[in-house]
Amino acid sequence: MEGLEASFRRTCPAVEHASLRWHRESRNVAHVRNDVLEPWMRGDEAGVLVTVRDGGGAGYAATSDLSDAGLAEAFRRAQGWAARTRGRSIQAEVPLPTPVEGSYEGPAEQPFTRVAPAELIDRLRQSCAEMTVDPSIVDRHASLEHVDVETLLLDSAGMRVHQRYEVTIPFAVAVAHVAGDSQVRTLGGRGHARQGGLEVLERILPPGRARRVADEARELLAAPMCPEQTCDVVLAPDQMILQIHESIGHPLELDRILGDERNYAGTSFVTLDMFGTYRYGSELLDVTFDPDVHGQVASYAFDDDGTPAKRQWLIRKGILERGLGGAASQARSGVPGVANARACAWNRPPIDRMANLNLEPGTSSFDELVGAVEDGVYMETNCSWSIDDARNKFQFGCEMGRRIRDGKLAELVRKPNYRGISATFWRNLAGVGDASTREVLGTPNCGKGEPNQMVRVGHASPACHFRDIAVFGGA
């Protein structure tokens, strides 16, 4: 990196402001299916995005050629775009970032590189073999994805931000099939994306855990269909993360509210005049942007614009306070935001993205949440989702459910689904689990932007109880 910093100083043009963001990512995926090792997948990429602001215009360019000549050519192209956008660029109107120096190092108790591939493969073979519980199990997978990410942000005013972290994503899935009916059960639906090394595998997929996945898939074959009715619902954390993601996260993205995504990912039912007064949910709803949760997948100290990241309330006691938007969107909208300008790679510019978006714990134990329900359904693990372009009307499905009768968990039900409207759904929040029900989870693949950007997003949530929800089965 010292060589890159020196090259930046040599090639940085004499303009109002210039920056360089270097991004390196190494990805490994090990996958065992039906006791057979699939081809090991590995990918490595690195490059820089340079930006120029000058004379009322802004431009950027990317290159994987890190030589002086490569950087100089990238800056030349960025300057060309800055000249062409003079007087027309939204970015040129955003206040220049305050020069900062800092770093972030994610946790990794057991770094990936210190474990032999053969040892990791044996561990996945063990998990895959555990799922051989019954002839009805016709497909078994155990896998691990690991990503090593490092970034360096420099600018002409003296900014220097270096960040590095590892992401580990264990996964297991079992498919049960009898007489034309198939049931799928997974390890949290790929919701166990965490920062950390192979200690994440040991905590999330310890010996014996994969067997439980297969047992539940087999049990679902004999379960009745989820009934169709309006009733109370208790959602497990691994379904809550999808509910938070789709009906709070995306609607609160300021660039989406401003219309930037309407051509691709859609708009939002939220409007700028709602911030500060709109009742998003019941008084039990508290939602934060929190980039400082240990091990959560989108923890960081600075966003990709170099803005220092800190915990902020988005929704407090049900009232909408703040949007998910970086410095550019805050300047355009006049709405307070957070440090969430993020880029997925070296050849993408930062845009407004979810990071760690968390629903804060309440005071109810799991037994108390269930005990408050006379007739309802408990649901675990998202398996399907559908939501309109404004992120308002939705229909979500789960892998597994249980009836709740007279405050007790009862029989298993299969293919539980529910539908609702974001603008009113959260007002039906009747109970929020305490810290004992909270899980720190995340998704490895949230897509947005043109050209598309896929980022990892963290969600932590307790179990939650909702009243008067339309429930059905079979989708």
TORMAR-513196 format. One line per 10 residues: number of its first residue (from 0); their letters; for each residue x, y, z of C-alpha. Coordinates in Angstrom, 1 decimal, m for minus. Layout:
BEGIN
NUM> A> X/Y/Z ~ ...
//
This chain:
BEGIN
0> MEGLEASFRR> 0.0/0.0/0.0 ~ 2.9/2.3/0.6 ~ 3.7/2.1/m3.1 ~ 0.1/2.9/m4.0 ~ 0.1/6.0/m1.7 ~ 3.3/7.3/m3.3 ~ 1.8/6.7/m6.8 ~ m1.3/8.6/m5.8 ~ 0.8/11.6/m4.7 ~ 2.7/11.5/m8.0
10> TCPAVEHASL> m0.3/11.3/m10.2 ~ m3.0/13.3/m8.3 ~ m4.0/16.2/m10.6 ~ m4.1/19.8/m9.6 ~ m7.8/20.1/m9.2 ~ m10.3/21.3/m6.5 ~ m10.5/17.8/m5.0 ~ m9.4/14.3/m6.0 ~ m9.6/10.9/m4.2 ~ m8.6/7.3/m4.7
20> RWHRESRNVA> m10.3/4.3/m3.2 ~ m8.4/0.9/m3.5 ~ m10.5/m2.2/m3.0 ~ m9.2/m5.8/m2.8 ~ m11.3/m8.8/m2.3 ~ m10.4/m12.5/m2.1 ~ m13.3/m15.1/m2.1 ~ m13.2/m18.8/m1.4 ~ m16.2/m21.2/m1.4 ~ m16.0/m24.9/m0.3
30> HVRNDVLEPW> m19.1/m27.0/m1.0 ~ m19.9/m30.6/m0.2 ~ m23.1/m32.0/m1.8 ~ m24.3/m35.5/m1.0 ~ m20.9/m36.4/0.4 ~ m19.1/m35.3/m2.8 ~ m16.8/m32.4/m2.8 ~ m17.8/m29.8/m5.5 ~ m15.0/m27.8/m7.3 ~ m13.4/m25.3/m4.9
40> MRGDEAGVLV> m14.2/m21.8/m6.1 ~ m11.7/m19.0/m5.6 ~ m11.7/m15.4/m6.9 ~ m9.4/m12.5/m6.4 ~ m9.8/m8.9/m7.6 ~ m8.3/m5.5/m6.9 ~ m8.3/m2.1/m8.4 ~ m9.0/1.6/m7.7 ~ m11.7/4.1/m8.3 ~ m10.5/7.7/m8.7
50> TVRDGGGAGY> m12.7/10.8/m8.4 ~ m12.2/14.4/m9.5 ~ m14.2/17.5/m8.5 ~ m13.3/20.6/m10.3 ~ m15.0/23.8/m11.6 ~ m18.5/22.7/m10.7 ~ m18.2/19.2/m12.3 ~ m17.5/15.7/m11.0 ~ m16.2/12.6/m12.6 ~ m14.8/9.2/m11.7
60> AATSDLSDAG> m13.0/6.3/m13.4 ~ m11.8/2.9/m12.4 ~ m8.7/0.8/m13.2 ~ m7.0/m2.4/m12.2 ~ m3.7/m1.0/m13.5 ~ m2.0/0.3/m10.4 ~ 1.1/1.7/m12.1 ~ 1.7/5.4/m12.3 ~ 0.6/5.3/m16.0 ~ m2.6/3.4/m15.0
70> LAEAFRRAQG> m3.5/5.9/m12.3 ~ m2.6/8.9/m14.5 ~ m4.9/7.6/m17.3 ~ m7.8/7.0/m14.8 ~ m7.4/10.5/m13.5 ~ m7.4/11.9/m17.0 ~ m10.7/10.1/m17.8 ~ m12.2/11.3/m14.5 ~ m11.1/14.9/m15.3 ~ m12.8/14.6/m18.7
80> WAARTRGRSI> m16.1/13.6/m17.0 ~ m15.7/16.5/m14.5 ~ m15.3/18.9/m17.4 ~ m18.3/17.5/m19.3 ~ m20.6/17.6/m16.2 ~ m19.6/21.2/m15.2 ~ m22.7/22.9/m14.0 ~ m24.8/19.7/m14.2 ~ m23.4/17.5/m11.5 ~ m25.3/16.7/m8.3
90> QAEVPLPTPV> m22.1/15.4/m6.8 ~ m20.3/18.7/m7.4 ~ m22.8/20.4/m5.1 ~ m22.1/18.1/m2.1 ~ m19.8/19.6/0.6 ~ m16.3/18.2/0.4 ~ m15.5/15.5/2.9 ~ m13.6/16.5/6.0 ~ m10.1/15.0/5.9 ~ m9.9/12.1/8.4
100> EGSYEGPAEQ> m7.3/9.5/9.3 ~ m8.4/6.2/10.7 ~ m8.6/2.4/10.4 ~ m10.8/m0.6/11.1 ~ m9.8/m4.2/11.7 ~ m12.6/m6.8/11.9 ~ m12.5/m9.7/14.3 ~ m10.9/m13.0/13.3 ~ m10.0/m15.3/16.1 ~ m9.2/m18.1/13.7
110> PFTRVAPAEL> m8.1/m16.6/10.4 ~ m9.1/m18.5/7.3 ~ m5.5/m18.7/6.0 ~ m4.3/m20.6/9.1 ~ m6.5/m23.6/8.5 ~ m5.6/m26.2/5.9 ~ m8.2/m26.7/3.1 ~ m8.3/m30.5/3.9 ~ m9.3/m29.8/7.5 ~ m12.1/m27.5/6.3
120> IDRLRQSCAE> m13.3/m30.0/3.8 ~ m13.4/m32.8/6.4 ~ m15.5/m30.5/8.6 ~ m18.0/m29.9/5.8 ~ m18.1/m33.6/4.9 ~ m19.0/m34.3/8.6 ~ m21.9/m31.9/8.5 ~ m23.1/m33.3/5.2 ~ m23.0/m36.9/6.5 ~ m25.0/m35.9/9.6
130> MTVDPSIVDR> m28.0/m35.1/7.4 ~ m28.3/m38.8/6.3 ~ m31.1/m39.3/8.8 ~ m33.7/m41.0/6.6 ~ m34.2/m42.3/3.1 ~ m36.6/m39.3/2.5 ~ m33.6/m36.9/2.5 ~ m32.8/m36.8/m1.2 ~ m30.4/m33.8/m1.3 ~ m27.8/m32.6/1.3
140> HASLEHVDVE> m25.5/m29.6/1.1 ~ m22.9/m28.2/3.5 ~ m20.8/m25.2/2.4 ~ m18.7/m22.3/3.6 ~ m18.0/m19.0/1.9 ~ m15.2/m16.8/3.1 ~ m14.3/m13.3/1.9 ~ m11.3/m11.2/2.8 ~ m11.8/m7.5/2.1 ~ m9.4/m4.7/2.3
150> TLLLDSAGMR> m9.8/m1.0/1.3 ~ m7.8/2.2/1.4 ~ m9.2/5.6/0.8 ~ m7.0/8.6/0.1 ~ m7.7/12.2/m1.0 ~ m5.9/15.3/m2.0 ~ m6.8/17.0/1.4 ~ m4.9/14.4/3.4 ~ m7.6/11.8/4.1 ~ m6.3/8.2/4.8
160> VHQRYEVTIP> m8.7/5.5/5.8 ~ m7.6/1.8/5.9 ~ m10.1/m1.0/6.7 ~ m9.9/m4.8/6.6 ~ m12.2/m7.6/7.6 ~ m13.0/m11.2/7.0 ~ m16.6/m12.5/6.3 ~ m17.5/m16.1/6.9 ~ m20.9/m17.6/5.8 ~ m21.6/m21.2/6.9
170> FAVAVAHVAG> m24.6/m22.9/5.2 ~ m26.4/m26.2/5.3 ~ m29.6/m27.4/3.5 ~ m31.6/m30.7/3.4 ~ m34.3/m31.6/1.0 ~ m36.8/m34.2/2.0 ~ m39.1/m35.8/m0.6 ~ m41.9/m38.4/m0.3 ~ m44.8/m39.1/m2.7 ~ m44.4/m36.0/m4.8
180> DSQVRTLGGR> m44.0/m33.6/m1.9 ~ m40.7/m31.9/m1.2 ~ m39.7/m29.9/1.8 ~ m36.6/m27.8/2.2 ~ m34.9/m26.8/5.5 ~ m31.8/m24.7/5.7 ~ m29.5/m23.3/8.3 ~ m31.1/m19.9/8.6 ~ m31.5/m19.3/4.9 ~ m28.0/m18.0/4.5
190> GHARQGGLEV> m28.7/m15.5/7.2 ~ m25.6/m16.4/9.2 ~ m23.2/m14.0/7.4 ~ m20.8/m12.7/10.0 ~ m17.5/m10.9/10.2 ~ m14.8/m13.3/11.6 ~ m12.7/m16.3/10.7 ~ m13.4/m20.0/11.0 ~ m14.6/m19.5/14.5 ~ m17.9/m18.5/12.9
200> LERILPPGRA> m18.2/m22.0/11.4 ~ m17.7/m23.6/14.8 ~ m20.3/m21.4/16.4 ~ m23.0/m21.6/13.7 ~ m22.5/m25.1/12.4 ~ m21.1/m27.1/15.3 ~ m21.2/m30.9/15.2 ~ m24.8/m32.1/15.3 ~ m26.4/m28.9/14.0 ~ m26.8/m30.1/10.4
210> RRVADEAREL> m28.6/m33.2/11.6 ~ m31.3/m31.0/13.1 ~ m31.7/m29.3/9.7 ~ m32.4/m32.7/8.1 ~ m34.7/m33.9/11.0 ~ m36.8/m30.8/10.5 ~ m37.0/m31.2/6.8 ~ m38.2/m34.8/7.3 ~ m40.8/m33.7/9.9 ~ m42.2/m31.1/7.6
220> LAAPMCPEQT> m43.3/m33.9/5.2 ~ m45.9/m35.1/7.7 ~ m47.0/m31.6/8.8 ~ m50.3/m30.1/7.7 ~ m50.5/m27.0/5.5 ~ m50.5/m23.7/7.4 ~ m54.2/m22.6/7.7 ~ m55.6/m19.5/6.0 ~ m56.8/m17.0/8.6 ~ m56.2/m13.6/10.2
230> CDVVLAPDQM> m54.4/m14.2/13.5 ~ m51.4/m13.3/15.6 ~ m47.9/m14.1/14.3 ~ m44.6/m14.6/16.1 ~ m41.6/m14.2/13.8 ~ m38.2/m15.7/14.6 ~ m35.1/m13.6/14.1 ~ m34.2/m15.4/10.9 ~ m37.5/m14.2/9.4 ~ m37.4/m10.8/11.0
240> ILQIHESIGH> m34.2/m10.0/9.1 ~ m36.1/m10.2/5.8 ~ m39.0/m8.2/7.2 ~ m36.6/m5.4/8.4 ~ m34.6/m5.5/5.2 ~ m37.5/m5.2/2.8 ~ m40.1/m3.1/4.6 ~ m37.8/m0.8/6.7 ~ m34.4/m0.8/5.0 ~ m35.1/m0.3/1.4
250> PLELDRILGD> m38.0/2.2/2.0 ~ m35.7/4.4/4.1 ~ m32.9/4.7/1.5 ~ m32.7/8.4/0.7 ~ m31.6/7.9/m2.9 ~ m34.5/5.7/m3.5 ~ m36.9/8.3/m1.9 ~ m35.3/10.9/m4.2 ~ m36.1/8.7/m7.2 ~ m32.6/7.5/m8.2
260> ERNYAGTSFV> m33.7/3.9/m8.2 ~ m37.1/4.1/m9.8 ~ m35.8/2.9/m13.1 ~ m34.5/m0.4/m11.6 ~ m35.2/m1.3/m8.0 ~ m38.2/1.0/m7.5 ~ m39.3/3.9/m5.3 ~ m40.5/4.1/m1.7 ~ m43.8/4.7/0.0 ~ m41.8/7.0/2.4
270> TLDMFGTYRY> m41.6/10.7/1.4 ~ m39.2/13.3/2.6 ~ m41.9/15.2/4.6 ~ m42.5/12.1/6.8 ~ m39.2/12.4/8.7 ~ m39.6/13.6/12.2 ~ m43.4/13.0/12.5 ~ m44.5/9.8/10.7 ~ m45.7/6.9/12.9 ~ m43.9/4.0/11.2
280> GSELLDVTFD> m44.9/1.5/13.9 ~ m46.1/1.0/17.4 ~ m44.3/2.5/20.3 ~ m42.4/m0.8/20.7 ~ m40.5/m0.2/17.4 ~ m36.9/1.0/17.8 ~ m34.6/0.7/14.8 ~ m30.9/1.7/14.7 ~ m28.1/2.0/12.2 ~ m25.2/0.5/14.2
290> PDVHGQVASY> m21.8/0.0/12.5 ~ m20.1/m1.0/15.7 ~ m21.7/m4.4/16.6 ~ m18.9/m6.9/17.1 ~ m18.9/m9.5/14.4 ~ m21.9/m8.1/12.5 ~ m21.3/m8.4/8.8 ~ m21.5/m4.7/7.9 ~ m19.5/m3.3/10.7 ~ m17.0/m0.6/9.8
300> AFDDDGTPAK> m15.5/2.7/11.1 ~ m15.9/4.8/8.0 ~ m18.1/4.5/4.9 ~ m16.6/4.5/1.4 ~ m16.8/8.3/1.2 ~ m14.7/8.5/4.4 ~ m17.5/9.7/6.7 ~ m17.0/8.4/10.3 ~ m19.7/5.9/11.1 ~ m21.6/5.9/14.4
310> RQWLIRKGIL> m24.8/4.5/15.8 ~ m27.9/6.5/14.9 ~ m31.6/6.1/15.6 ~ m33.7/5.7/12.5 ~ m37.0/4.9/14.2 ~ m37.6/5.6/17.9 ~ m40.7/4.6/19.7 ~ m42.3/4.1/16.3 ~ m41.6/7.6/15.0 ~ m39.5/7.9/11.8
320> ERGLGGAASQ> m36.4/10.1/12.6 ~ m33.6/9.5/10.1 ~ m33.0/8.1/6.6 ~ m30.4/5.7/5.2 ~ m28.4/8.1/3.1 ~ m24.8/9.2/2.9 ~ m23.4/12.8/2.6 ~ m24.6/13.3/m1.0 ~ m28.2/12.3/m0.4 ~ m28.4/14.2/2.9
330> ARSGVPGVAN> m27.3/17.4/1.0 ~ m29.8/16.8/m1.7 ~ m32.8/15.9/0.5 ~ m32.2/18.0/3.6 ~ m33.0/14.9/5.7 ~ m30.5/13.6/8.3 ~ m28.9/10.4/7.3 ~ m26.0/8.1/8.3 ~ m22.6/7.0/7.1 ~ m23.7/4.4/4.6
340> ARACAWNRPP> m22.2/5.4/1.2 ~ m20.9/2.0/0.2 ~ m19.4/0.4/m2.9 ~ m19.3/m3.3/m3.7 ~ m16.0/m3.3/m5.6 ~ m13.2/m1.3/m7.0 ~ m15.1/m0.5/m10.2 ~ m18.3/0.9/m8.6 ~ m19.0/4.3/m7.0 ~ m20.4/4.5/m3.4
350> IDRMANLNLE> m24.2/4.8/m3.2 ~ m26.7/4.7/m0.3 ~ m26.8/1.1/1.0 ~ m28.1/m0.6/4.1 ~ m25.3/m1.7/6.5 ~ m26.1/m2.9/10.0 ~ m29.8/m2.1/10.4 ~ m31.0/m3.5/13.7 ~ m34.3/m3.8/15.6 ~ m33.5/m3.1/19.2
360> PGTSSFDELV> m34.6/m5.7/21.9 ~ m37.6/m5.2/24.1 ~ m38.5/m6.7/27.4 ~ m40.4/m10.0/26.6 ~ m39.0/m13.5/26.9 ~ m39.8/m15.9/24.1 ~ m42.3/m17.7/26.3 ~ m44.0/m14.4/27.1 ~ m44.3/m13.6/23.4 ~ m45.9/m16.9/22.7
370> GAVEDGVYME> m47.9/m16.8/25.9 ~ m49.6/m13.6/24.7 ~ m51.1/m15.4/21.7 ~ m54.4/m17.3/22.0 ~ m54.5/m18.5/18.4 ~ m51.7/m17.9/15.9 ~ m48.6/m19.1/14.1 ~ m44.9/m19.0/14.9 ~ m42.7/m18.8/11.8 ~ m39.0/m19.5/11.2
380> TNCSWSIDDA> m36.6/m18.8/8.3 ~ m37.5/m16.9/5.2 ~ m37.8/m18.9/2.0 ~ m39.7/m16.6/m0.4 ~ m40.5/m12.9/m0.8 ~ m42.5/m10.6/m3.0 ~ m42.9/m6.9/m2.5 ~ m44.0/m4.0/m4.7 ~ m41.7/m1.3/m6.2 ~ m42.6/1.1/m3.4
390> RNKFQFGCEM> m41.7/m1.5/m0.8 ~ m45.2/m1.3/0.6 ~ m47.4/m4.3/m0.2 ~ m45.6/m7.6/0.5 ~ m46.0/m11.4/0.8 ~ m43.4/m13.4/2.6 ~ m43.1/m17.2/3.1 ~ m41.2/m19.2/5.7 ~ m39.7/m22.7/5.7 ~ m41.3/m23.9/8.9
400> GRRIRDGKLA> m44.1/m22.9/11.3 ~ m45.9/m24.0/14.4 ~ m49.4/m23.3/15.5 ~ m49.8/m21.4/18.7 ~ m52.8/m22.5/20.9 ~ m53.7/m20.9/24.2 ~ m50.2/m19.4/24.6 ~ m48.3/m22.6/23.8 ~ m46.4/m23.9/20.8 ~ m48.4/m26.7/19.2
410> ELVRKPNYRG> m48.2/m28.8/16.0 ~ m45.8/m28.2/13.1 ~ m47.2/m26.6/9.9 ~ m45.6/m26.4/6.5 ~ m45.3/m23.6/4.0 ~ m46.5/m20.8/6.3 ~ m46.9/m17.4/4.6 ~ m48.2/m14.0/5.5 ~ m49.0/m10.8/3.7 ~ m49.3/m7.1/4.7
420> ISATFWRNLA> m48.6/m3.5/3.9 ~ m45.4/m1.9/5.3 ~ m47.2/1.4/6.0 ~ m49.5/m0.4/8.6 ~ m47.8/m3.7/9.4 ~ m45.3/m2.3/12.0 ~ m48.2/m0.6/13.8 ~ m49.4/m4.1/14.7 ~ m46.2/m4.8/16.6 ~ m47.5/m6.1/19.9
430> GVGDASTREV> m44.4/m7.6/21.5 ~ m40.6/m7.4/21.1 ~ m38.4/m10.1/22.5 ~ m35.6/m9.3/25.0 ~ m31.9/m9.8/24.5 ~ m32.2/m13.5/25.1 ~ m34.2/m13.8/21.9 ~ m31.9/m11.6/19.8 ~ m29.7/m12.9/17.0 ~ m27.0/m11.1/15.1
440> LGTPNCGKGE> m27.6/m12.1/11.5 ~ m27.1/m10.8/8.0 ~ m27.5/m11.4/4.3 ~ m24.6/m11.8/1.9 ~ m26.5/m10.6/m1.2 ~ m28.4/m7.3/m1.4 ~ m28.6/m5.9/m4.9 ~ m29.1/m2.4/m6.0 ~ m27.8/0.3/m8.4 ~ m27.0/0.5/m12.2
450> PNQMVRVGHA> m24.6/m1.1/m12.9 ~ m25.6/m3.6/m10.2 ~ m23.9/m3.6/m6.8 ~ m24.2/m6.6/m4.5 ~ m23.3/m5.9/m0.9 ~ m23.5/m7.7/2.5 ~ m26.0/m6.3/5.0 ~ m26.3/m7.0/8.7 ~ m29.5/m7.3/10.6 ~ m29.9/m8.1/14.3
460> SPACHFRDIA> m33.3/m8.7/15.7 ~ m35.2/m10.4/18.6 ~ m38.3/m12.5/18.0 ~ m41.4/m10.3/17.5 ~ m45.2/m10.6/18.0 ~ m47.6/m9.0/15.5 ~ m51.4/m8.9/15.8 ~ m54.1/m9.3/13.1 ~ m51.9/m10.6/10.3 ~ m53.2/m12.4/7.2
470> VFGGA> m51.7/m15.9/7.2 ~ m52.0/m18.6/4.6 ~ m50.2/m21.7/3.3 ~ m49.1/m23.4/0.2 ~ m47.1/m20.7/m1.7
//
